[in-house]
C-alpha cells in the first residue's frame, strides 16, 4: 500500500487553526513546514503534497469572501518544497503548481530544480484554474463564474474541456523541456575546456494551439529524468486528462463500489484515493464540535480510529485503488495519528513498508526512470 498526505494550512477543516496544538502564527515560517514533512517522513510515507492556488482561499465560487474566521493566505508551494528538501532525505515532495495563466518553461525549470535540491524526490501536482477572480490577477483572459450546479451544462463543459486541453499541452511542453538535455550533456572537462556537449541539448520546437516553445531548458535533465506528474480528478474530462498526462491520479470515491468504478476509468498506473481524516478515539466528537463551522469537502470524510481507517483502506485497495492521499483535518494532530498509529497498524497487517526502499520518488512508487526522447535510439512510451 502507498500512502501520502496532503498538507494545507493548519489542516483541511477551516476551524482547525483554533485547535489547541495548531500553530497558526507559524504558517508562514520554514520551521512549520519542515516539522510537518519530517513527521510524515518519520512514518515512511511515500510523499507529501502541498496545496497552492492563484487566489485567496474562499467559500465562494465567484471570488474572495468576507470571512475573517478561516485561514487566508499561502506561501508558494514549490518554494516551500525547495526549503524542506535539504531538511529531509527520503520522502517525496509534490508541490501544487497551476498551469492556467502561467508558463510551462517556468514550471519545468522550478520542478527540475526541486528534483536536484531533493536528489530525485520531486513531483508536481498539476492544477487547472477555472475561477474568474483568479483570471483577473493576470488580465490575459476572462473566465465565466462557474457555479457548482452548472458543471454539467454544455457551455460550462466547453470551458472546462478547453482548460484541460490547455493543461495537456502544458504538461507535454514541460516533459519535453525536461528531456531537452540528454543525461550526459554535461562534460565538465577542465583539461579540454568543454563544460557541455552542445549536440546533446535539443530544441523541442513545440507548436500548438496554446503554446509555442522552442527550448531547450536552461536546467539539465532532472535526476529522475521525469519527476512525478500527478493530478486530482473528479469526473470524466479530468479523468481523461490525467490518463493522458499524469503518472498518478488522485480521485475522490465515496465508498468501495465507487472506488472500483473510478479505478476502471483512470488509465494511470497509480490511482490514489483522497480522504479527509479525523483520527483518535474521540474523533467523531471532535469533528462534531468543529462542524459548528459548516464544512464541506470534495472528498469523503472519515472520522474514527486508526484501526477502523486501516479496515477502510484495505477494503478500497481490494477495489483497485493503489494508494491513498490522506488529508489531515487538523495539523499536526491528525498527521501524528497517521504516522504514529495508522502506519504501525498497517505494518501489523503486513500491508505497509517498514523502511524506505528507494532514494527516489519514482523508485518508491515502482516507476522506472524514463528514457530521454531526444537521445539517439531512444524509444519513449
C-alpha positions as CSV (number, residue, x, y, z in Angstrom):
1,X,0.0,0.0,0.0
2,X,1.2,3.5,-0.8
3,X,0.4,6.4,1.5
4,X,0.7,10.2,1.0
5,X,-0.5,13.2,3.0
6,X,-1.9,16.4,1.6
7,X,-0.7,19.4,3.6
8,X,-2.8,22.6,3.6
9,X,-2.5,25.3,6.2
10,X,-3.4,24.1,9.7
11,X,-5.5,21.2,8.3
12,X,-8.4,20.7,5.9
13,X,-11.1,21.7,8.3
14,X,-11.5,25.5,8.2
15,X,-11.7,25.8,12.0
16,X,-8.5,23.7,12.6
17,X,-6.4,26.8,13.2
18,X,-8.3,27.2,16.5
19,X,-7.3,23.7,17.8
20,X,-5.1,23.7,21.0
21,X,-2.0,22.3,19.2
22,X,-2.4,24.2,16.0
23,X,0.4,26.7,15.1
24,X,-1.4,29.4,13.1
25,X,1.2,32.0,14.0
26,X,3.9,29.9,12.3
27,X,2.1,29.2,9.0
28,X,4.5,31.5,7.1
29,X,7.7,30.1,8.6
30,X,10.0,27.5,7.2
31,X,10.1,25.6,10.5
32,X,6.4,24.9,10.4
33,X,6.6,23.1,7.1
34,X,9.9,21.3,7.9
35,X,8.3,19.9,11.1
36,X,5.2,18.6,9.2
37,X,7.2,16.9,6.4
38,X,9.7,15.4,8.9
39,X,6.8,13.9,10.8
40,X,5.5,12.4,7.5
41,X,8.9,11.1,6.7
42,X,9.2,9.5,10.2
43,X,6.1,7.5,9.2
44,X,7.9,6.4,5.9
45,X,5.1,7.9,3.8
46,X,5.7,7.9,0.1
47,X,5.2,11.7,-0.4
48,X,3.5,14.8,0.7
49,X,1.6,17.2,-1.5
50,X,1.5,20.9,-0.7
51,X,-1.6,22.9,-1.7
52,X,-1.4,26.1,-3.6
53,X,-3.6,28.4,-5.8
54,X,-3.6,31.7,-7.6
55,X,-6.2,33.3,-5.4
56,X,-7.1,33.6,-1.7
57,X,-9.0,30.7,-0.1
58,X,-12.7,31.4,-0.3
59,X,-16.0,29.8,0.4
60,X,-17.5,31.4,-2.7
61,X,-17.0,30.3,-6.3
62,X,-17.1,33.8,-7.7
63,X,-14.3,35.5,-5.7
64,X,-12.9,36.2,-2.3
65,X,-15.3,36.1,0.6
66,X,-15.5,38.4,3.6
67,X,-14.8,35.7,6.2
68,X,-12.3,36.6,8.9
69,X,-12.6,33.3,10.9
70,X,-10.9,31.0,8.4
71,X,-7.2,30.8,7.3
72,X,-6.4,33.1,4.5
73,X,-3.1,33.4,2.6
74,X,-0.4,30.9,1.5
75,X,3.3,30.6,0.7
76,X,4.4,29.4,-2.7
77,X,4.2,25.5,-2.6
78,X,7.2,25.0,-4.9
79,X,9.4,27.2,-2.8
80,X,8.2,25.5,0.4
81,X,9.2,22.2,-1.1
82,X,12.6,23.5,-2.1
83,X,13.2,24.8,1.5
84,X,12.1,21.5,3.0
85,X,14.1,19.3,0.7
86,X,17.5,19.7,2.4
87,X,15.9,19.0,5.8
88,X,14.6,15.6,4.7
89,X,16.2,12.6,3.0
90,X,13.6,10.1,1.7
91,X,10.1,11.4,1.4
92,X,8.8,12.6,-1.9
93,X,7.9,16.3,-2.3
94,X,5.0,17.2,-4.6
95,X,4.0,20.8,-4.6
96,X,1.0,22.2,-6.5
97,X,1.7,24.5,-9.4
98,X,-1.2,25.9,-11.5
99,X,-1.0,25.6,-15.3
100,X,-3.7,28.2,-16.2
101,X,-2.2,31.7,-16.5
102,X,1.4,30.6,-16.1
103,X,4.1,29.4,-18.5
104,X,5.4,25.9,-18.8
105,X,9.0,27.0,-19.2
106,X,9.0,28.4,-15.7
107,X,7.3,25.4,-14.0
108,X,9.6,23.0,-15.9
109,X,12.7,24.8,-14.5
110,X,11.3,25.1,-11.0
111,X,10.3,21.4,-10.7
112,X,13.6,20.3,-12.3
113,X,15.4,22.4,-9.7
114,X,13.4,20.8,-6.9
115,X,14.5,17.4,-8.2
116,X,18.1,18.4,-7.9
117,X,17.7,20.0,-4.5
118,X,15.9,16.9,-3.2
119,X,18.2,14.5,-5.1
120,X,15.4,12.8,-7.0
121,X,12.3,13.2,-4.8
122,X,10.4,15.8,-6.7
123,X,6.9,15.6,-8.1
124,X,4.3,18.1,-9.4
125,X,0.6,18.3,-8.7
126,X,-0.9,19.9,-11.9
127,X,-3.8,22.2,-11.1
128,X,-6.2,23.9,-13.5
129,X,-7.7,27.3,-12.5
130,X,-11.3,27.8,-13.8
131,X,-12.0,30.7,-11.4
132,X,-12.9,34.0,-12.8
133,X,-11.4,36.1,-10.0
134,X,-8.0,34.3,-10.4
135,X,-8.0,35.2,-14.1
136,X,-8.4,38.8,-13.0
137,X,-5.0,38.7,-11.4
138,X,-3.4,38.3,-14.8
139,X,-5.6,40.2,-17.3
140,X,-4.8,37.9,-20.2
141,X,-8.3,36.3,-20.4
142,X,-11.7,36.3,-18.8
143,X,-13.5,33.2,-17.5
144,X,-17.1,32.9,-16.5
145,X,-18.2,32.3,-13.0
146,X,-18.9,28.6,-12.7
147,X,-21.5,27.7,-10.1
148,X,-21.4,24.1,-8.6
149,X,-24.8,23.3,-10.1
150,X,-23.7,24.3,-13.6
151,X,-20.9,21.8,-14.1
152,X,-22.9,19.6,-16.5
153,X,-24.3,22.4,-18.7
154,X,-22.9,22.4,-22.2
155,X,-21.4,25.9,-22.0
156,X,-19.6,25.0,-18.8
157,X,-18.4,21.7,-20.1
158,X,-16.9,23.5,-23.1
159,X,-15.0,25.9,-20.8
160,X,-13.7,23.1,-18.6
161,X,-12.7,21.0,-21.7
162,X,-10.7,23.9,-23.1
163,X,-8.9,24.4,-19.8
164,X,-7.9,20.7,-19.6
165,X,-6.9,20.7,-23.3
166,X,-4.5,23.6,-22.5
167,X,-3.3,21.7,-19.4
168,X,-2.4,18.6,-21.5
169,X,-0.3,20.7,-23.9
170,X,1.3,22.4,-20.9
171,X,2.4,19.1,-19.4
172,X,3.6,17.9,-22.8
173,X,5.8,21.0,-23.1
174,X,7.2,20.5,-19.5
175,X,8.0,16.9,-20.2
176,X,9.8,17.8,-23.4
177,X,11.8,20.5,-21.7
178,X,12.9,18.0,-19.0
179,X,14.2,15.8,-21.9
180,X,15.8,18.7,-23.8
181,X,19.2,17.9,-22.1
182,X,20.5,14.4,-22.5
183,X,21.7,12.7,-19.4
184,X,25.4,13.1,-20.3
185,X,25.2,16.6,-21.9
186,X,27.4,18.0,-19.2
187,X,31.1,17.1,-19.7
188,X,32.8,19.4,-17.2
189,X,36.2,18.7,-18.5
190,X,38.6,21.4,-17.4
191,X,41.5,19.9,-19.4
192,X,39.7,20.4,-22.7
193,X,37.7,23.4,-21.6
194,X,34.4,21.7,-22.5
195,X,31.6,22.1,-20.0
196,X,28.8,20.8,-22.1
197,X,28.3,18.8,-25.3
198,X,26.1,21.2,-27.3
199,X,25.0,18.4,-29.6
200,X,23.2,16.8,-26.6
201,X,21.0,19.9,-26.0
202,X,17.8,19.8,-28.1
203,X,15.3,22.3,-29.3
204,X,11.8,21.0,-28.5
205,X,10.1,23.2,-31.2
206,X,6.7,22.7,-29.7
207,X,3.9,24.4,-31.7
208,X,0.3,24.1,-30.5
209,X,-2.9,25.9,-30.0
210,X,-1.8,27.3,-26.6
211,X,2.0,27.4,-26.6
212,X,4.9,27.9,-28.9
213,X,8.1,26.9,-27.1
214,X,11.4,26.4,-28.8
215,X,13.6,25.3,-25.8
216,X,15.9,23.9,-24.7
217,X,15.5,24.3,-20.9
218,X,18.2,26.1,-19.0
219,X,18.2,23.4,-16.4
220,X,19.9,20.0,-17.1
221,X,17.7,16.9,-17.2
222,X,16.4,16.2,-13.6
223,X,17.9,13.3,-11.6
224,X,14.7,11.2,-12.1
225,X,14.6,12.0,-15.8
226,X,10.9,12.9,-15.4
227,X,9.7,14.0,-12.0
228,X,6.4,12.5,-11.0
229,X,3.4,14.3,-12.6
230,X,0.2,14.0,-10.6
231,X,-3.3,15.4,-10.9
232,X,-6.6,15.5,-9.0
233,X,-9.6,14.3,-11.0
234,X,-13.3,14.2,-10.0
235,X,-15.1,13.3,-13.3
236,X,-14.8,12.4,-17.0
237,X,-12.9,15.3,-18.5
238,X,-10.4,15.3,-15.7
239,X,-10.1,11.5,-15.8
240,X,-9.2,11.7,-19.5
241,X,-6.6,14.4,-18.9
242,X,-5.0,12.5,-16.1
243,X,-4.9,9.3,-18.1
244,X,-3.1,11.1,-20.9
245,X,-0.8,13.4,-19.0
246,X,-0.1,12.2,-15.4
247,X,1.8,9.3,-13.8
248,X,-0.6,9.3,-10.8
249,X,-4.2,10.4,-10.3
250,X,-5.9,11.4,-7.1
251,X,-9.6,10.6,-7.1
252,X,-12.5,11.1,-4.6
253,X,-14.6,7.9,-4.3
254,X,-17.5,7.8,-1.8
255,X,-17.2,4.1,-1.0
256,X,-15.6,0.9,-2.2
257,X,-18.0,0.3,-5.0
258,X,-17.4,3.9,-6.3
259,X,-13.7,3.3,-6.0
260,X,-14.0,0.2,-8.1
261,X,-15.9,2.2,-10.8
262,X,-13.4,5.0,-10.8
263,X,-10.3,2.8,-10.9
264,X,-11.7,1.3,-14.2
265,X,-11.9,4.8,-15.8
266,X,-8.5,6.1,-15.0
267,X,-5.6,5.0,-17.1
268,X,-2.6,6.0,-14.9
269,X,-0.6,3.3,-13.2
270,X,-1.3,4.7,-9.8
271,X,-4.7,5.7,-8.6
272,X,-4.7,7.3,-5.1
273,X,-8.0,7.9,-3.2
274,X,-8.3,11.1,-1.3
275,X,-9.8,11.0,2.2
276,X,-10.2,13.8,4.7
277,X,-9.3,12.1,8.0
278,X,-10.0,12.9,11.7
279,X,-8.3,10.2,13.8
280,X,-8.2,9.1,17.5
281,X,-10.9,7.7,19.8
282,X,-12.7,11.0,20.2
283,X,-12.5,11.9,16.5
284,X,-16.3,11.9,16.0
285,X,-17.0,14.1,19.0
286,X,-14.2,16.5,18.0
287,X,-15.5,16.6,14.4
288,X,-19.0,17.4,15.7
289,X,-17.5,20.3,17.7
290,X,-15.5,21.6,14.7
291,X,-18.5,21.2,12.4
292,X,-20.3,24.0,14.2
293,X,-18.3,25.7,11.5
294,X,-20.0,24.3,8.4
295,X,-17.6,22.1,6.5
296,X,-18.0,20.6,3.0
297,X,-15.4,18.6,1.1
298,X,-14.9,17.3,-2.4
299,X,-13.5,14.1,-0.8
300,X,-15.1,11.6,1.6
301,X,-14.7,12.4,5.3
302,X,-13.5,9.7,7.7
303,X,-13.7,10.1,11.5
304,X,-12.8,7.2,13.7
305,X,-9.9,5.2,15.0
306,X,-6.7,4.2,13.1
307,X,-7.8,0.6,13.1
308,X,-11.1,1.5,11.5
309,X,-9.3,3.6,8.9
310,X,-7.0,0.6,8.2
311,X,-10.0,-1.5,7.5
312,X,-11.4,1.0,5.1
313,X,-8.0,1.4,3.2
314,X,-7.6,-2.3,2.8
315,X,-11.2,-2.6,1.5
316,X,-10.7,0.2,-1.0
317,X,-7.3,-1.3,-2.1
318,X,-9.1,-4.5,-3.0
319,X,-11.4,-2.4,-5.2
320,X,-8.4,-1.3,-7.3
321,X,-7.0,1.7,-5.5
322,X,-3.2,1.6,-5.4
323,X,-2.6,4.2,-2.7
324,X,-4.2,6.9,-0.6
325,X,-3.7,10.6,-0.2
326,X,-4.9,11.4,3.3
327,X,-5.9,15.0,4.1
328,X,-5.4,15.6,7.8
329,X,-8.4,17.5,9.1
330,X,-6.2,19.0,11.9
331,X,-2.5,19.7,11.8
332,X,-0.4,18.4,13.4
333,X,-2.8,16.2,15.4
334,X,-4.2,14.0,12.6
335,X,-0.8,13.8,10.9
336,X,0.7,12.4,14.1
337,X,-2.1,9.9,14.3
338,X,-1.4,8.8,10.7
339,X,2.3,8.3,11.3
340,X,2.3,7.0,14.9
341,X,-0.9,5.0,15.0
342,X,-2.2,4.2,11.4
343,X,1.2,3.3,10.0
344,X,2.0,0.8,12.8
345,X,-1.5,-0.7,12.4
346,X,-0.9,-1.2,8.7
347,X,2.5,-2.7,9.4
348,X,1.0,-5.2,11.8
349,X,-1.3,-6.3,9.0
350,X,1.6,-6.7,6.6
351,X,0.5,-4.1,4.0
352,X,2.9,-1.2,4.6
353,X,6.7,-0.8,4.4
354,X,9.0,-1.0,7.4
355,X,11.6,1.3,5.8
356,X,12.2,3.3,2.7
357,X,13.2,1.0,-0.3
358,X,14.4,3.7,-2.7
359,X,16.1,7.1,-2.7
360,X,13.9,8.5,-5.5
361,X,10.1,9.1,-5.6
362,X,9.7,7.2,-8.8
363,X,11.6,4.3,-7.2
364,X,9.3,4.3,-4.1
365,X,6.3,4.0,-6.5
366,X,7.9,1.3,-8.6
367,X,8.1,3.6,-11.7
368,X,11.2,3.2,-13.9
369,X,13.4,6.2,-14.9
370,X,12.2,7.1,-18.4
371,X,14.4,7.1,-21.5
372,X,15.2,10.5,-23.0
373,X,13.0,11.0,-26.1
374,X,15.8,13.0,-27.8
375,X,18.7,10.7,-27.2
376,X,19.9,8.7,-30.2
377,X,18.0,5.4,-30.5
378,X,15.7,6.2,-27.5
379,X,12.1,4.9,-27.5
380,X,9.7,6.7,-25.3
381,X,6.2,5.3,-24.5
